[in-house]
Amino acid sequence: MSGALLALSRDSRAEVDAIADAAIAAGGREAREKQDLGFMYSRAFEDLDGHVFEPLHMDMAAAEQALSATHGDAVNA
């Protein structure tokens, strides 16, 4: 048996929830709890064949800001 993990980029957190909720309602199962890192939000679900899908939304402006803050802290240390 083999499986796949597929990451699916979504345009919003609401779209992440919509696709995950629809998959679960259709018989899939939640593969793990939601992950909210502030700049990135994701969920994961498993389909009936055992393949895992991970829809996610990344706010690029917030990600860049978080990276700059982390990089700035390292430079100033």
Phi, psi and omega in degrees: 000140176228160181220177179220150172245121183241121176269133182237113179284131179241158183278348181202165174298321180299322178292324176299311180296320183297314182289321179292316179297320179294319179296318180293320178295334181272004176115355176286177178228148177293124184275336178195170178290159176303147174241125179234105180260013182088295180273345180223136181231131180213159173224167177219139176222155180249134178276181185293341178266001178091004177282141182255131177246138181231089175288140181214154174235130176239125175275102187298323179296317179292324178295316178297320179296316179296318179295318179297318179296318179293316180294319179298320178297321181291322180291322183277353182286000000 
